[in-house]
Structure formats: C-alpha cells, structure tokens
C-alpha cells in the first residue's frame, strides 16, 4: 500500500524553471484548493503577499483593478452534485479587511465583478421534473440522490446584495438542443464552470457536461452563439482574447485516442477553427482531468494552470517552457496530500491591481 503521507507526484516543488529573458515579468496569484490562504508569488517563487480566509476556497480568488481581492469560500451547507462548491463571496482590501460579503450556499465555480460594479456568479438549483424529463444523453439512472438533477443559474447582485438579473438553464434554454455526453451522469444538467462578461455586456459560459461554450445575450437571455467539440474533453476557463479569439483549457477526458493529456487551445470566434495550441511533450506530461485554466500574457506567452497537479507554467507561442512552478502547499486530505490549484493569474508590477502596493526584493 502506498504511503499517503508522502508526496507521490512531485519530487521537487517551488520554482522548477525560469528564463528571465523570455518569461513575462509580474506576480502570480494562487489559492491552494484545500488551504485557507491566497498567495502572491514573485518570479522566483517567493511569497510577496498573502490573505488569510476562514475556510478553503470555493475554487479561487483574483484581484480587482482597485487592488481588492475577490474570493469565494466553501460553505458547509448547500448542494454538492459535483466539484466546485462555493457559497460565500467576499471582497478584501489589500490588508485583508472585508469590504463586501454575500452568501448563497448554492453558488459554485465562478464569480465575476462586472463593469457596472455588480457581481455575477453561477449557482445550482433543483431541476423541475418536467424539464428533467426533456434531458437527452448521459447514463440513465445516474441522477443524484432521490432522482434529482441539478441545473445551473446565473445571478447578478448589486453592492447591497439585491438581485438585478437572473438566467436559468432549465427554463431559458431549449433543453433538447443540449444533450449531455454519453459518459456523463445526470446529476447535473451542463455543469457550468465559467462565466465571463464580454465587452458588449453579454455573458460567455463553459458547459463541462457536453464540452460546449455558449454566449448568452444579456437582454433577451437567449443563446446567440455556441461552439461544441468533444475533443476538448470537458473544458474549463473560456475567455475572450484581445485579438478576438477564444482561449480555453481542454481537460481531455472522455476523448478518443487512449492517451490522457490536456491542451490549451486558441480558436477563431467565427469559425471555431483551432489557431494555436499547447500540450505537453510528450502529451501526457500535462494532464489535469478537472479544474485548470490559462491566461494570455502581454508579451504573447501563455500562463497555464495544470490544476490537479498544482503546476503553473508559462510557455511561448512556440511552446517553449520559460517558467515552471509547482505549488509547495500540500494539504492533507482523506485521499492523501493535495496541492491542487483551480486557476492562477499573473499581474504586471505596474498594473492597476498591483501598482505601488508591493515592494519587490532586490
């Protein structure tokens, strides 16, 4: 029997590789998925700043342009049909004081501060039986306890916590047009893991259960665009790049080929054509079946969070690794030590999020 007290995956943690001539300089934010801290680390892996939380994250935290930290924490109550449970949203100032708080025990995965100052998040709700009967795909009899299927909703709340807009997958979508992958379960309809505000105010969503990305028109609540590709393998972290293309982390599960590997993909907004990608060399050296994400850097490099393994790496557009880091924060769980990271972001030192707030070591 393997010793659960040992670190089974990594023999070295912290900074593995750094090419200062090619890496994009800045500070990187990460929240260990089983821990109670958020860290800002420098290019050498040193901790420059941190925030302490009352509970482990409901996935992640990120900085706002005013230097505040927007964080989600996992509450003890609320549904758990899959991973990604959150429930408590908080905004902290740089010193860790709570500026804003909102609780919805059904919140999961993603949450975003909108341009208008409101906050948008994803939640779970029980799917009505008539809507549940219209679902297609997945494994029959694989519903949650008591035959329940959970569906996603979006909720936008203002600074005072009042709901100003909602969207419900079970009533605002044509359910039959969105069958689940045959190897999924019926515990959830779609399992939304990303919500992104686009420049025109519409919302882009990532659906894991059918490897699909859609755009919801804010005004009408209709889906006006969608891309679907089973080869993405139930992706995470879709986002719109400055060049108008879409970037995502293709997790790579339930795909043909027989080799487990993940891939970061950039594709064309209009055609869905893959324009750029990065995978490990050989491919199975980068694989995270869940969580994970990517961020395009100002110099054209891409920061990648290989979430399950707590690895954050930066690659050039030619696929050269110029920064490689393994989270050293292993937290003991019933399954063994865990250093997973849901997402990571890098900020320039002169960015609004950081500017003047950090003193870097010589």
C-alpha positions as CSV (number, residue, x, y, z in Angstrom):
1,X,0.0,0.0,0.0
2,X,1.3,3.5,-0.9
3,X,2.2,5.8,2.0
4,X,-0.5,8.5,1.9
5,X,1.8,10.8,3.9
6,X,4.2,11.1,1.0
7,X,4.2,13.4,-2.0
8,X,3.6,10.9,-4.7
9,X,3.6,13.1,-7.9
10,X,6.4,15.6,-7.4
11,X,9.9,15.1,-6.2
12,X,10.6,18.9,-6.4
13,X,8.3,21.8,-5.6
14,X,8.5,25.5,-5.9
15,X,10.3,27.1,-8.9
16,X,11.4,24.4,-11.4
17,X,12.5,26.6,-14.3
18,X,12.8,30.3,-15.1
19,X,14.1,32.0,-18.2
20,X,14.1,35.7,-17.3
21,X,14.8,36.8,-20.9
22,X,11.7,35.2,-22.2
23,X,9.2,35.0,-19.3
24,X,6.7,37.7,-18.8
25,X,7.6,39.5,-15.6
26,X,5.0,40.0,-12.8
27,X,3.4,38.4,-9.8
28,X,1.3,35.3,-9.8
29,X,-1.8,34.7,-7.6
30,X,-2.9,31.3,-6.5
31,X,-5.2,29.9,-3.8
32,X,-4.4,26.3,-2.9
33,X,-7.6,24.4,-3.3
34,X,-7.5,22.7,0.1
35,X,-5.9,25.6,2.0
36,X,-7.1,28.8,3.6
37,X,-4.7,31.3,2.1
38,X,-4.3,33.2,-1.1
39,X,-0.7,34.0,-2.1
40,X,1.0,36.4,-4.5
41,X,4.4,35.0,-5.5
42,X,7.3,36.6,-7.4
43,X,9.1,35.2,-10.4
44,X,11.4,33.2,-8.2
45,X,8.5,31.6,-6.3
46,X,8.9,33.8,-3.2
47,X,5.8,34.8,-1.3
48,X,5.3,38.6,-1.6
49,X,1.8,39.0,0.0
50,X,-1.0,36.8,1.3
51,X,-4.5,36.8,2.6
52,X,-6.0,34.5,5.2
53,X,-9.5,33.1,4.9
54,X,-11.9,31.4,7.3
55,X,-12.4,28.4,5.0
56,X,-10.9,26.7,2.0
57,X,-11.8,28.4,-1.3
58,X,-14.8,27.9,-3.4
59,X,-12.2,27.5,-6.1
60,X,-10.1,30.6,-6.4
61,X,-9.6,34.4,-5.9
62,X,-8.4,37.2,-8.2
63,X,-7.5,40.9,-7.9
64,X,-9.7,43.7,-9.0
65,X,-8.3,46.9,-10.6
66,X,-8.6,48.7,-7.3
67,X,-6.3,46.3,-5.6
68,X,-9.0,44.4,-3.8
69,X,-9.2,40.6,-3.7
70,X,-12.5,38.9,-4.8
71,X,-12.7,35.5,-3.3
72,X,-15.2,32.6,-2.9
73,X,-15.2,30.3,0.1
74,X,-16.8,26.9,0.5
75,X,-19.7,26.8,3.0
76,X,-20.8,23.7,4.8
77,X,-24.4,23.7,3.6
78,X,-25.9,23.7,0.1
79,X,-25.9,21.1,-2.7
80,X,-22.8,19.2,-3.9
81,X,-23.7,17.4,-7.1
82,X,-20.2,17.8,-8.3
83,X,-16.9,19.7,-7.6
84,X,-16.7,23.4,-7.3
85,X,-18.8,24.1,-4.2
86,X,-18.6,27.7,-3.0
87,X,-21.2,29.7,-1.2
88,X,-19.5,32.7,0.4
89,X,-18.3,35.7,-1.7
90,X,-16.0,38.3,-0.2
91,X,-14.1,41.3,-1.3
92,X,-11.0,42.0,0.8
93,X,-8.8,45.1,0.7
94,X,-5.0,44.7,0.4
95,X,-4.7,44.4,4.2
96,X,-7.3,41.7,4.5
97,X,-10.2,43.8,5.8
98,X,-13.6,42.7,4.5
99,X,-15.2,45.3,2.2
100,X,-18.1,43.3,0.9
101,X,-19.8,40.0,1.6
102,X,-22.6,38.0,0.1
103,X,-23.7,34.4,0.8
104,X,-25.6,32.0,-1.4
105,X,-24.9,28.4,-0.4
106,X,-25.8,27.2,-3.9
107,X,-23.0,29.2,-5.6
108,X,-20.4,27.2,-7.4
109,X,-17.3,27.6,-9.5
110,X,-17.1,31.1,-11.0
111,X,-17.9,34.6,-10.0
112,X,-17.1,37.9,-11.7
113,X,-17.2,41.6,-10.8
114,X,-18.9,43.3,-13.8
115,X,-18.1,46.6,-15.4
116,X,-21.2,48.1,-13.7
117,X,-19.8,47.2,-10.2
118,X,-22.3,44.3,-9.7
119,X,-21.2,40.7,-9.1
120,X,-22.2,37.8,-11.3
121,X,-22.0,34.2,-10.2
122,X,-23.1,30.6,-11.0
123,X,-25.4,28.6,-8.8
124,X,-27.1,25.2,-8.6
125,X,-30.9,24.7,-8.4
126,X,-33.0,21.6,-8.5
127,X,-34.3,21.0,-12.0
128,X,-38.1,20.7,-12.3
129,X,-39.3,17.2,-13.2
130,X,-40.9,18.3,-16.5
131,X,-37.6,19.9,-17.5
132,X,-35.6,16.9,-16.3
133,X,-37.7,14.6,-18.5
134,X,-36.6,16.6,-21.6
135,X,-32.9,15.9,-21.0
136,X,-31.0,13.8,-23.5
137,X,-27.8,11.9,-23.3
138,X,-25.7,10.7,-20.3
139,X,-26.3,7.5,-18.3
140,X,-29.9,6.6,-17.4
141,X,-30.4,6.3,-13.7
142,X,-27.4,8.4,-12.8
143,X,-29.3,11.2,-11.2
144,X,-28.3,12.5,-7.7
145,X,-30.0,11.2,-4.5
146,X,-33.8,10.9,-4.8
147,X,-33.6,11.1,-8.6
148,X,-32.7,14.8,-8.5
149,X,-30.9,16.6,-11.3
150,X,-29.2,19.9,-10.6
151,X,-29.3,22.7,-13.1
152,X,-27.3,26.0,-13.3
153,X,-28.4,29.5,-12.9
154,X,-26.7,32.9,-13.2
155,X,-27.4,35.6,-10.7
156,X,-26.2,39.2,-10.8
157,X,-26.4,41.1,-7.5
158,X,-25.6,44.7,-6.7
159,X,-23.4,46.1,-3.9
160,X,-26.3,45.8,-1.4
161,X,-26.9,42.1,-2.3
162,X,-30.1,42.7,-4.3
163,X,-30.7,40.5,-7.4
164,X,-30.9,42.6,-10.5
165,X,-30.7,39.9,-13.2
166,X,-31.1,36.1,-13.4
167,X,-30.8,33.4,-16.0
168,X,-31.9,29.8,-15.6
169,X,-30.6,27.0,-17.8
170,X,-33.7,24.8,-17.2
171,X,-36.1,27.5,-18.4
172,X,-34.1,29.8,-20.6
173,X,-32.6,27.1,-22.8
174,X,-34.1,24.6,-25.3
175,X,-33.1,21.6,-23.2
176,X,-33.3,19.1,-26.1
177,X,-30.7,21.0,-28.1
178,X,-28.1,20.4,-25.4
179,X,-27.6,16.6,-24.9
180,X,-25.0,15.5,-22.4
181,X,-22.0,13.4,-23.3
182,X,-22.8,9.7,-23.1
183,X,-20.1,9.2,-20.4
184,X,-21.5,11.9,-18.2
185,X,-24.0,11.5,-15.4
186,X,-27.4,13.1,-14.9
187,X,-26.6,14.6,-11.5
188,X,-26.2,17.9,-13.3
189,X,-27.6,19.5,-16.5
190,X,-24.5,21.0,-18.1
191,X,-22.2,21.8,-15.0
192,X,-21.3,25.4,-15.9
193,X,-17.7,26.1,-14.7
194,X,-17.0,29.6,-16.2
195,X,-19.0,32.9,-16.6
196,X,-17.3,35.8,-18.4
197,X,-18.7,39.2,-19.2
198,X,-17.9,40.2,-22.8
199,X,-17.2,43.8,-23.9
200,X,-20.8,44.2,-25.1
201,X,-22.2,43.0,-21.8
202,X,-23.2,39.5,-23.0
203,X,-22.1,36.5,-21.0
204,X,-19.9,33.6,-22.2
205,X,-20.3,30.3,-20.4
206,X,-18.5,27.0,-20.4
207,X,-20.5,23.8,-20.0
208,X,-18.5,20.8,-18.9
209,X,-21.1,18.0,-19.4
210,X,-21.2,18.5,-23.2
211,X,-17.9,20.2,-24.0
212,X,-19.6,23.3,-25.1
213,X,-19.2,27.1,-24.9
214,X,-22.1,29.5,-25.4
215,X,-22.9,33.2,-25.4
216,X,-26.0,34.4,-23.6
217,X,-27.4,37.6,-24.8
218,X,-27.9,39.6,-21.6
219,X,-31.0,41.5,-22.8
220,X,-33.1,38.6,-24.2
221,X,-31.4,35.7,-22.2
222,X,-31.2,33.7,-25.5
223,X,-28.1,31.7,-26.5
224,X,-26.9,33.5,-29.6
225,X,-23.7,31.6,-30.2
226,X,-22.2,28.2,-29.3
227,X,-19.2,26.1,-30.0
228,X,-19.0,22.4,-29.2
229,X,-16.2,19.9,-29.5
230,X,-16.0,16.6,-27.7
231,X,-12.2,16.6,-28.3
232,X,-11.9,19.4,-25.7
233,X,-12.7,16.7,-23.1
234,X,-15.0,18.9,-20.9
235,X,-13.1,22.1,-20.9
236,X,-12.6,25.0,-18.3
237,X,-11.8,28.7,-18.3
238,X,-13.0,30.0,-21.6
239,X,-12.1,33.7,-22.2
240,X,-12.1,36.3,-25.0
241,X,-8.6,37.5,-26.0
242,X,-7.7,41.0,-27.2
243,X,-7.3,39.6,-30.7
244,X,-11.0,38.5,-30.7
245,X,-10.2,34.7,-30.4
246,X,-11.2,32.4,-27.6
247,X,-8.7,30.7,-25.2
248,X,-9.6,27.6,-23.1
249,X,-8.1,24.7,-21.2
250,X,-9.2,21.5,-22.8
251,X,-9.1,18.9,-20.0
252,X,-9.0,15.9,-22.3
253,X,-11.3,13.4,-20.6
254,X,-13.7,11.0,-22.5
255,X,-11.9,11.6,-25.7
256,X,-10.7,9.2,-28.4
257,X,-7.0,8.2,-28.7
258,X,-6.4,6.3,-25.4
259,X,-3.7,8.7,-24.1
260,X,-4.7,11.0,-21.2
261,X,-3.5,14.6,-21.9
262,X,-4.7,18.1,-21.7
263,X,-4.3,21.0,-24.1
264,X,-4.6,24.8,-24.1
265,X,-6.4,25.9,-27.3
266,X,-6.9,29.3,-29.0
267,X,-9.7,29.2,-31.6
268,X,-11.4,31.6,-34.0
269,X,-14.6,33.3,-32.7
270,X,-16.4,33.0,-36.0
271,X,-15.4,29.5,-37.3
272,X,-14.3,27.7,-34.2
273,X,-11.1,26.7,-36.1
274,X,-8.1,25.9,-33.8
275,X,-5.4,28.5,-34.4
276,X,-2.9,27.7,-31.7
277,X,-2.5,25.1,-29.0
278,X,-0.1,23.8,-26.4
279,X,0.2,20.3,-24.9
280,X,2.9,18.6,-23.0
281,X,5.9,17.0,-24.8
282,X,5.1,14.1,-24.8
283,X,1.4,15.0,-24.4
284,X,0.8,13.0,-21.2
285,X,3.2,15.2,-19.3
286,X,0.5,17.8,-19.0
287,X,-2.8,16.4,-17.8
288,X,-5.5,17.6,-15.5
289,X,-8.9,15.9,-15.8
290,X,-10.6,18.7,-13.9
291,X,-10.3,22.4,-12.9
292,X,-7.4,24.3,-14.6
293,X,-7.1,27.3,-16.9
294,X,-4.9,29.6,-18.9
295,X,-4.1,33.3,-19.3
296,X,-2.5,35.1,-22.3
297,X,0.3,37.4,-21.3
298,X,1.2,40.9,-22.6
299,X,4.3,39.5,-24.4
300,X,2.3,36.8,-26.2
301,X,3.2,34.0,-23.8
302,X,0.6,31.9,-22.1
303,X,0.4,31.1,-18.4
304,X,-1.1,27.7,-17.8
305,X,-2.6,26.3,-14.6
306,X,-2.4,22.4,-14.7
307,X,-4.7,22.4,-11.8
308,X,-4.9,18.9,-10.4
309,X,-1.1,18.7,-10.0
310,X,-0.7,22.2,-8.6
311,X,1.5,23.2,-11.5
312,X,1.7,26.6,-13.1
313,X,3.8,27.0,-16.2
314,X,4.4,29.7,-18.8
315,X,5.1,28.9,-22.5
316,X,6.0,30.9,-25.5
317,X,3.9,30.8,-28.7
318,X,6.4,28.2,-30.0
319,X,5.7,26.0,-27.0
320,X,9.0,26.7,-25.1
321,X,8.6,26.5,-21.3
322,X,10.1,29.6,-19.8
323,X,8.6,29.4,-16.2
324,X,7.6,26.3,-14.4
325,X,6.4,26.2,-10.8
326,X,4.8,23.5,-8.5
327,X,2.7,24.7,-5.6
328,X,4.5,23.6,-2.4
329,X,1.4,23.9,-0.3
330,X,0.3,20.3,0.2
331,X,-2.8,19.9,2.5
332,X,-3.6,16.5,3.9
333,X,-7.0,15.1,2.7
334,X,-8.6,11.7,3.1
335,X,-7.2,10.8,-0.3
336,X,-3.7,12.0,0.6
337,X,-1.7,15.2,0.3
338,X,-3.2,17.7,-2.2
339,X,-1.7,20.8,-3.8
340,X,-4.3,21.4,-6.4
341,X,-4.9,24.9,-7.8
342,X,-8.2,25.9,-9.6
343,X,-6.8,28.9,-11.5
344,X,-3.8,31.2,-11.4
345,X,-3.3,34.7,-12.8
346,X,-0.3,36.9,-13.4
347,X,-0.3,40.7,-12.9
348,X,2.3,43.2,-14.1
349,X,4.0,45.2,-11.3
350,X,2.7,48.4,-12.9
351,X,-0.8,47.0,-13.4
352,X,-3.7,48.7,-11.6
353,X,-4.1,45.6,-9.5
354,X,-0.5,45.8,-8.1
355,X,0.8,49.3,-8.8
356,X,2.5,50.7,-5.7
357,X,1.3,48.0,-3.4
358,X,4.3,45.8,-3.4
359,X,8.0,46.3,-2.6
360,X,10.0,43.8,-4.5
361,X,13.2,42.3,-3.1
362,X,16.5,43.4,-4.6
